[in-house]
Amino acid sequence: MAASDKSVDDSLYPIAVLIDELKNEDVQLRLNSIKKLSTIALALGEERTRSELIPFLTETIYDEDEVLLALADQLGNFTSLVGGPEYAMYLIPPLESLATVEETVVRDKAVESLRTVAAEHSAQDLEIHVVPTLQRLVSGDWFTSRTSACGLFSVCYPRVTQPVKSELRANFRKLCQDETPMVRRAAANKLGEFAKVVETEYLKSDLIPNFVQLAQDDQDSVRLLAVEACVSIAQLLPQDDVEHLVLPTLRQCASDSSWRVRYMVAEKFVDLQKAVGPEITRVDLVPAFQYLLKDAEAEVRAAVATKVKDFCANLDKANQVQIILSSILPYVRDLVSDPNPHVKSALASVIMGLSPMLGAYQTVEQLLPLFLIQLKDECPEVRLNIISNLDCVNDVIGIQQLSQSLLPAIVELAEDSKWRVRLAIIEYMPALAGQLGQEFFDQKLRGLCMGWLNDHVYAIREAATLNMKKLVEQFGAPWAEQAIIPMILVMSRNKNYLHRMTCLFCLNVLAEVCGTDITTKLLLPTVLLLAADPVANVRFNVAKTLQKISPFLEATVIDTQVKPTLDKLNVDSDVDVKHFAAQAIAGIAAEMELNVFRTAVPPCMGAKIEAAMDSKLIVEAPATMAGPTDGGILGGGADDEASLNQDRESRIELESTTLKNGNL
């Protein structure tokens, strides 16, 4: 009997721990307990989870929002832990309680879990358990329950009987007419989702009136959500019904007194266009689009300006050019000189996309003057957006027609006071150079690229060095040898040490694309010359550069030129120079796998090997530094001694030919 009682006590222990932690004053402990609910449920078993754990959770839903959020999330995945879909109804009570709390994120998560659990119910259980829950939420005293109810209609409606469907439509209508704006907002937000599962006849008879009413609500936060529902409804109805039932309300929203509603129309305009088709677009949406392009609020104009390209692309192909030229471009011209820089920047990001639609002649006649105005705009973002989208125009008319007007704008961007603007044009320069061609680049833009190397902002100098590499990839190593390498090498003699360091940074990246011959002939001598620089920062960057360019040098060059320089740096008076020199020596050794680095370890190499291991350039010390491995010190026999003597003789022979005064 005692053993049986002990077994019962042991089985109750998990729920006891849970209860204790849920009542703990520490929020984190309660939160951890909630996150372990699935483990506790597994320990209790399905029956006890249904009969003990779920009721306990339902009765104790008065906690911090963070804990309740975790609980709502956990319960959405609890169906298998309570016994499967046939017992899913046990999860409804706690989730229903969570769906009525004041915190929005908790309610939203509870509704999400309710939708998941409801989908796992059979059709019969859905009507017995979920629909009554929905009706209780709809008739709740607090607005919180009624807002949560709006999210459950689309899950329940497709699987219930016709009488219940009628009740659900009536309940949704009741929520659309609720006295609380928050409830009407929730209904407007879910209207489009509910419309997708309602039969067409009831969509027209029941939901369209709700949509019209919400679109005329006295709260603009409700009206703007009705615009989103407009897209879903328009996709579900035939063209004739759209014209009579939806378009009047859409026209009203496009001219709404609230700019936020008009902004939402602008954001959804292309989706609306796709939903209603080309004919209604030509007759009704083009005038609405024009109205929004000249809206009084800059936010609305900016939103609709970003849609110009997509709206024009979706026009009927037979009338596309005519509509653009006669109905869209006149309004676009006004936006080009808009007083708000955000509007101009938004337009500049898409206006180039009109070129392929209009063709070469109309682009030159109609669009090119607008491009040139934008290239001279006082706002750098506008100029940058035009330059960043030149590909569209280049494919249609060629870059030469733009080059003369393009250059002044590029010069201004290159010298802009905002370093981020300069950085953006640097990053676009390789693509621009490819469009302009090598000859034009050499004449007009090469000087700008070289000037960036001397910029007072490090991020610009760093980007400029990478820009040089990409330009060489674009134009080839012979071009680099003639055009830019001589100018970079001149920087090595500049009085400012930052310029000399920038020279080294350039040589680092150019070695990767210029090849062995140019690296050996032009780049390496300058690096070796800077090894005697009076500034320590330059000298240790020489060591780093030698390591980086060594893979592009022949072994004989490394032996005769690189190693002697690194050995000198390794005994430099500056500790940082010695550190990076040691790393470079070890790094080159690991890269080339030279026997001299593996077998000959002069006195000065101890620090080098240690530095190499610290920096993970090598994983273990060279073999000659290790002791005997077989048998340890006492276990070595005659064979081991002979082997060591042979290694020692080989090492002495190597030292006599490759080492002088302890230097490599």
Disulfide bonds with the S-S distance in Angstrom:
none
